[in-house]
Amino acid sequence: MKSFWIGIMPKAVLVSTTALITASLLSIPDALAQDGDENPAAAQGQDLSLTIYNNNLALIRDQRVIRYRNGRSVVELPGVSSQIQAPTVTFEADGVGIIEQNFDYDLLTPSKLMEKAVGKTVRIVRTNPATGKETTERVKILSVNNGVVIQAGDRIEVLRDDNLPTRVIFDQIPDNLRANPTLSVVVDSARSGRKPTSLTYLSGGLGWRADYVALFDEDKEEMDFQGWVTLTNSTETSFDNARVQMVAGEVARANQNNNRNNRRNPSRISGGIEATDEERLGDNYLYPLEGRTSVASRQTKQVAFVNAPKAKASKDYEYQVGGFQTLPEPQNVDVRIAFSNSKAAGLGAALPKGIVRVYTKDSLGRAQFIGEDNITHIAGGSDLSLKIGEAFDVTVQPAVKSNRTISKKITETAMAYTIRNAKSEPVKVTIRQRAGWRGVETSIVKESEESRNPSVNNYVWEVDVPAEGETILTFTIRSKSRW
């Protein structure tokens, strides 16, 4: 089917078509729009601000100066979000009471015009391509399902897709079709005149996410860390010259399932204890964009919000395991980038959840991608360890050497971890062992390397492994059941 255009003349609406399809541009001159006398609520001086949350939600504050009539009148506010959540609307103006409100989101398009014309008569104008002569015929629209079916006199026709110049003329625009999503409010004003008016509402279709880029220098143990905000607008509404701020944190919604227990995140993060400079909204962080920006309909926009050159960072090799087991084959260790978002480490910023992509430079000085990981919302002063891959030349092979029952409630397990390094330089490998579960207390009986115990039933060893060599870590853990 062919694209077609709509032109609107003072007394008619014309659609040029060989078949029904949507148009890319719809223009409505003032001749058919309500003028100042008919529409006393024509808006002036619109001022927009957007507070955008992570979960496809935004709070929109729309301030306008509106001319009211004394008594009851209809205020029409075009340009509201096409995904406005009507129950959340608040409308405030001095001396103005609200009687009812209606949201009109059926937009004026060629296809909608044809749909609304079903059962009604329109004029079909056909042009002879050889002579340029036009012929006009009044027809009735019977259907617009997969094409336009019309009745002309006693015959039934389908508008053909044959490239012959044809247009459809409508006598008027249906009352419930709008050029833009429009909120209509019936108000009762104590007096006439122009008044500042505030419209506030929640809308779907607007969201943001954080993305991070880290250029890591292993030799210097530092990285250049940048954060980007990606704004998305999937509504049919453009928000021009708006103040924009983002909220980082989880905002509860009714009937929303927030099951954190099922979340799997390979990154490891310690709880932060450092205040940062970001403004707070309750227990969440606010990230305002500098100045004003426009977020167009169906647009994705990126804005920088974190820039920390030469932040401290290191590469770690790590193997995590839960329980005790013997594996027949060596296991590759995790490669992790460890850093802190503390002020002392060069960051000093709370980090919204997002993806951190890590790059490093090759021998020719070109940045190469080496891995990525997700982070949750991170408070200031947190320690982060991001898994960016696995090392094929550093392996760990666990083996249960013995499992002894001492009593009904007490057992001892002896483990050996063979750590091999095929690199030409020595490495340090972190072994993290989860040794118990609920209702069980554990303790180290003996070990070949000194461990630390960061949390209940969890043990950590830092093991040095020589170049092209191996180190065997051995330990015995006693487990005591409480029941």
C-alpha positions in Angstrom: 0.0 0.0 0.0 1.1 3.5 -0.7 1.9 6.4 1.6 -0.5 9.3 1.4 -0.8 12.7 2.7 -3.5 14.8 4.4 -4.1 18.4 3.7 -6.7 20.3 5.6 -8.6 23.2 4.0 -11.0 25.5 6.0 -14.1 23.3 5.2 -12.7 19.9 4.3 -10.1 17.3 5.0 -8.3 15.8 2.0 -6.5 12.4 1.9 -4.5 11.6 -1.2 -4.3 7.8 -1.5 -4.4 4.7 -3.7 -5.0 2.7 -0.5 -5.1 3.2 3.2 -1.8 3.6 5.0 -0.4 5.9 7.7 1.2 9.2 6.8 4.6 10.5 8.1 3.4 14.1 8.7 0.0 15.5 9.8 -0.5 19.2 9.6 -3.5 21.0 11.0 -3.7 24.7 10.2 -5.2 27.2 12.6 -8.3 27.5 10.5 -9.6 24.2 12.0 -8.0 24.6 15.4 -10.0 26.2 18.2 -9.1 29.9 18.3 -8.7 32.1 21.4 -12.4 32.8 21.7 -13.4 29.1 21.5 -10.5 27.9 23.6 -10.1 30.2 26.6 -7.4 27.8 28.0 -4.8 28.3 25.3 -1.4 27.7 27.0 1.4 30.1 27.2 4.9 29.9 28.7 5.1 26.2 29.2 7.8 25.0 31.7 8.5 21.3 31.9 10.5 19.2 34.4 10.9 15.5 34.3 11.9 13.2 37.2 12.6 9.8 35.7 12.8 6.6 37.6 14.4 3.3 36.7 11.2 1.3 36.3 9.8 2.9 33.1 8.1 5.7 35.1 8.4 9.5 35.2 6.9 12.3 37.2 6.1 15.2 34.9 5.6 18.7 36.1 4.0 20.9 33.4 3.6 24.6 34.3 1.7 26.9 32.0 -0.1 30.3 32.0 -3.7 29.7 31.0 -6.5 32.1 30.3 -9.7 31.2 32.1 -13.3 32.3 31.7 -15.4 33.2 34.7 -17.5 30.1 35.6 -17.5 26.8 34.0 -15.3 26.1 30.9 -13.2 23.4 29.3 -9.4 23.6 29.6 -7.7 21.7 26.8 -4.0 20.9 27.5 -2.3 19.4 24.4 1.2 18.0 24.6 0.7 15.8 27.7 2.4 12.3 27.6 0.6 9.7 25.5 1.2 7.3 28.4 -0.2 9.6 31.1 -1.6 7.7 34.1 -4.8 9.5 34.5 -5.5 8.7 38.2 -2.2 10.4 39.2 -3.1 13.8 37.7 -3.1 16.9 39.9 -4.3 20.2 38.4 -3.7 23.4 40.4 -4.6 27.0 39.7 -5.6 29.8 42.1 -9.4 30.0 42.4 -10.1 27.2 40.0 -12.0 24.0 40.9 -12.0 20.8 38.8 -15.3 19.2 37.9 -14.0 16.4 35.6 -11.1 15.5 33.3 -10.7 13.4 30.1 -7.7 12.2 28.4 -7.9 12.1 24.6 -5.2 9.9 23.1 -6.8 8.9 19.8 -4.4 10.8 17.5 -5.3 12.4 14.2 -3.7 10.2 11.5 -4.9 9.2 8.0 -5.8 5.7 9.2 -7.8 7.0 12.2 -9.7 9.4 9.9 -10.7 6.5 7.7 -11.6 4.4 10.7 -13.8 7.1 12.1 -15.5 7.6 8.7 -16.8 4.0 8.5 -20.5 4.2 7.9 -20.2 7.9 6.7 -19.9 9.5 3.3 -16.8 11.2 1.9 -15.8 12.5 -1.5 -13.4 10.6 -3.7 -11.4 12.7 -6.2 -9.7 10.9 -9.0 -7.3 12.5 -11.5 -6.9 11.3 -15.1 -3.1 11.0 -15.5 -3.3 11.6 -19.2 -5.5 14.8 -19.2 -5.2 16.0 -15.6 -9.0 16.1 -15.4 -10.5 15.5 -12.0 -13.7 13.7 -11.2 -15.4 13.8 -7.8 -17.8 11.2 -6.5 -19.5 10.9 -3.1 -19.1 7.4 -1.6 -19.8 5.6 1.7 -16.9 4.0 3.7 -17.9 0.4 4.5 -14.7 -1.0 5.9 -11.0 -0.3 6.4 -9.9 -3.8 7.4 -6.8 -4.6 5.3 -7.9 -2.1 2.7 -10.6 0.5 2.1 -14.0 -0.8 0.9 -16.5 1.8 -0.4 -20.0 1.9 -1.7 -20.6 4.2 -4.7 -24.3 4.1 -5.7 -25.2 0.5 -6.2 -21.7 -0.8 -6.6 -19.0 -1.9 -4.1 -15.4 -1.0 -4.7 -12.0 -1.4 -3.1 -9.6 1.6 -3.4 -7.0 0.2 -5.7 -3.2 0.2 -5.3 -2.5 1.1 -8.9 -0.7 4.5 -8.5 -3.6 6.4 -10.0 -3.8 9.9 -8.4 -6.7 9.6 -5.9 -7.6 11.5 -2.8 -10.3 11.4 -0.2 -12.0 14.5 1.1 -13.5 14.5 4.6 -16.1 17.1 5.6 -14.7 17.5 9.1 -12.4 16.1 11.7 -14.1 13.9 14.3 -14.4 15.5 17.7 -12.4 12.9 19.5 -9.3 12.9 17.2 -6.4 15.1 18.3 -3.2 16.2 16.7 -1.5 15.6 20.0 -2.4 13.7 23.2 -4.7 16.1 25.0 -5.9 16.4 28.6 -9.3 18.1 28.7 -10.4 19.4 32.2 -13.8 20.9 33.0 -13.1 23.6 35.5 -15.1 26.2 37.4 -13.1 29.5 37.8 -14.0 32.2 40.4 -12.9 34.9 37.9 -11.6 35.3 34.4 -8.0 36.1 33.4 -4.7 34.4 33.0 -3.4 32.3 35.9 -0.3 30.2 36.5 -1.4 26.6 36.3 0.5 23.5 37.5 -0.2 20.0 36.0 1.6 17.1 37.7 1.2 13.4 36.7 3.0 10.1 36.4 3.7 8.6 33.0 4.9 5.4 31.6 7.2 5.2 28.5 10.1 7.2 30.0 13.1 5.6 31.5 16.8 5.8 32.0 19.7 3.5 32.7 23.4 4.0 33.6 26.2 2.6 31.5 29.9 2.7 32.5 33.1 2.5 30.7 36.4 1.7 32.5 39.7 1.9 30.7 42.0 -0.2 32.9 45.8 0.0 33.1 47.0 -3.1 34.8 50.6 -2.0 35.3 49.6 1.3 36.9 46.7 -0.3 38.8 44.3 2.5 37.8 41.5 3.2 35.4 39.7 6.0 33.7 36.1 5.6 34.7 33.1 7.2 32.9 29.4 7.0 33.5 26.7 7.7 30.9 23.0 8.2 31.4 20.8 6.8 28.6 17.4 8.5 28.4 14.6 6.7 26.5 11.2 8.2 25.5 8.9 5.6 24.0 5.8 7.9 24.2 4.2 9.8 21.3 5.1 13.1 23.1 8.2 15.3 22.9 9.3 17.1 26.0 11.2 20.3 24.9 13.6 22.4 26.9 12.9 20.4 30.1 14.7 20.2 33.4 15.6 16.5 33.8 16.7 14.5 36.8 17.0 10.8 37.4 16.2 8.9 40.6 18.5 6.0 41.5 16.9 3.5 43.8 14.0 1.2 44.0 10.6 2.9 44.3 7.9 0.5 45.4 4.7 0.3 43.3 1.4 -1.3 44.2 1.1 -4.9 42.9 4.8 -4.9 42.0 6.8 -8.1 42.6 10.2 -7.2 44.0 11.7 -10.7 44.8 15.3 -9.9 45.5 16.1 -13.5 46.6 16.0 -14.7 43.0 18.5 -12.1 41.7 21.7 -13.5 40.4 24.6 -11.1 40.1 28.2 -12.3 39.5 29.6 -9.0 40.8 30.5 -8.8 44.5 29.9 -5.6 46.4 30.5 -4.6 50.0 28.1 -2.2 51.7 29.4 1.4 51.5 29.8 3.7 54.5 30.7 7.0 52.8 28.3 9.9 52.1 28.5 11.4 48.6 27.5 14.7 47.1 24.4 13.6 45.3 21.1 15.0 46.5 18.8 12.5 48.2 15.1 11.9 47.6 14.1 10.0 50.7 16.5 7.0 50.6 17.2 7.4 46.9 19.8 9.5 45.0 18.9 12.3 42.6 21.1 12.9 39.5 20.1 16.1 37.8 21.3 16.9 34.3 23.0 20.3 33.9 20.9 22.9 32.2 17.9 21.9 30.1 17.5 19.2 27.5 14.9 18.1 25.0 13.7 14.5 24.9 11.9 13.9 21.6 9.3 11.3 21.0 10.8 7.8 20.3 14.2 9.1 21.1 17.2 7.7 23.0 19.7 10.2 24.3 23.0 9.8 26.2 24.5 12.3 28.7 27.7 12.0 30.7 27.3 12.1 34.5 30.5 10.5 36.0 34.1 11.2 35.0 36.9 9.8 37.2 40.3 9.7 35.6 43.1 7.6 37.2 40.9 5.9 39.8 42.6 3.1 41.7 41.8 -0.4 40.5 43.4 -3.8 40.4 43.0 -7.1 38.5 42.3 -10.2 40.7 42.2 -13.9 40.1 39.5 -15.6 42.2 37.8 -19.0 42.7 34.5 -19.3 44.6 33.0 -22.5 45.8 30.2 -23.6 48.0 30.4 -26.8 49.9 33.0 -29.5 49.5 33.6 -31.6 46.4 36.1 -33.3 44.2 36.3 -32.3 40.6 37.9 -34.5 38.0 39.2 -31.5 35.9 40.8 -28.2 36.7 38.5 -25.1 36.8 39.4 -21.8 35.3 39.5 -19.0 37.8 37.5 -15.8 37.5 39.2 -12.6 36.3 38.0 -9.6 38.3 38.5 -5.9 38.3 38.4 -4.7 41.9 38.0 -1.0 42.9 36.3 1.2 45.4 34.0 4.1 44.7 35.3 6.0 47.7 36.8 9.5 47.5 40.2 8.2 48.5 40.2 5.9 45.5 39.4 8.7 43.1 35.6 8.2 42.6 33.6 9.4 45.5 30.2 9.0 43.8 27.2 6.8 44.4 26.7 4.6 41.3 23.2 3.7 39.9 22.7 0.2 38.7 24.0 -0.5 35.2 26.6 -2.3 33.1 30.3 -1.7 33.6 32.3 -2.4 30.4 36.0 -2.8 30.8 38.7 -2.0 28.2 42.4 -2.2 28.2 45.1 -1.0 25.7 47.0 -3.5 23.6 50.7 -3.2 22.7 49.8 -0.7 19.9 47.9 1.5 22.4 44.5 0.6 21.0 41.6 0.1 23.5 40.3 -3.5 23.5 37.2 -4.8 25.2 38.0 -7.4 27.9 34.6 -7.9 29.6 31.6 -6.5 31.4 29.5 -7.0 34.5 26.3 -5.7 36.1 26.2 -3.6 39.2 23.3 -2.8 41.5 22.8 0.6 43.1 26.1 1.3 44.9 26.5 3.5 47.9 29.6 5.6 48.3 32.6 3.9 49.8 31.7 0.5 48.6 34.3 -2.1 47.4 33.4 -3.7 44.1 34.7 -6.8 42.4 33.5 -7.2 38.8 33.8 -10.5 37.0 34.9 -9.7 33.5 35.9 -13.3 32.3 37.9 -16.4 33.2 41.6 -17.0 32.9 42.4 -20.1 30.8 46.0 -20.3 32.1 45.3 -20.1 35.8 43.3 -23.1 37.2 42.1 -24.6 40.5 41.3 -28.3 41.1 39.5 -29.1 44.4 39.7 -32.5 46.0 38.2 -33.9 49.2 41.0 -35.7 51.0 38.9 -37.0 53.9 35.5 -36.7 55.5 35.4 -37.8 59.1 32.5 -38.1 61.5 33.4 -37.3 65.1 30.0 -37.4 66.6 26.3 -37.2 65.7 26.6 -33.4 65.3 30.3 -32.9 64.4 32.2 -33.7 61.2 35.6 -32.8 59.8 36.4 -32.3 56.1 39.9 -32.1 54.8 40.3 -30.3 51.4 43.2 -29.7 49.0 43.1 -27.1 46.2 45.7 -27.5 43.5 46.3 -24.1 42.0 48.3 -24.0 38.7 49.7 -21.0 36.9 50.8 -21.3 33.2 51.8 -17.7 33.0 55.4 -16.5 32.8 54.9 -14.3 35.9 53.7 -15.2 39.4 50.1 -14.6 40.4 48.0 -14.3 43.5 44.8 -16.3 43.6 41.9 -15.7 46.0 40.1 -18.8 47.2 36.6 -18.2 48.6 35.1 -21.2 50.4 31.5 -21.2 51.7 31.7 -24.0 54.3 28.3 -24.1 56.0 24.6 -23.4 55.9 21.8 -22.5 58.2 22.0 -24.3 61.5 25.7 -25.2 61.1 28.7 -23.6 62.8 32.2 -24.1 61.2 35.7 -23.5 62.3 39.2 -24.1 60.8 41.1 -26.9 62.4 44.3 -26.5 60.4 45.4 -24.9 57.2 48.5 -24.5 55.0 47.9 -20.7 54.5 46.4 -18.3 56.9 42.8 -17.5 56.2 40.4 -14.7 57.0 36.8 -15.1 58.0 34.8 -12.1 56.5 31.4 -13.6 57.4 29.9 -16.6 59.1 30.9 -19.9 57.5 32.9 -18.1 54.8 36.7 -18.3 54.5 39.2 -16.6 52.2 42.8 -17.5 51.4 45.2 -15.3 49.3 47.5 -17.9 47.7 50.8 -17.0 45.9 51.4 -19.2 42.9 54.9 -19.1 41.1 55.3 -18.6 37.4 54.8 -21.8 35.4 54.2 -23.6 38.7 51.6 -24.7 41.2 50.7 -24.3 44.9 48.5 -26.7 46.9 46.3 -25.1 49.5 45.1 -27.5 52.2 42.8 -27.0 55.2 40.5 -28.9 57.5 37.1 -27.5 58.5 35.1 -28.7 61.5 31.3 -28.5 61.1 28.9 -28.6 64.1 25.1 -28.9 63.7 23.0 -26.8 66.1 20.2 -29.4 66.0 
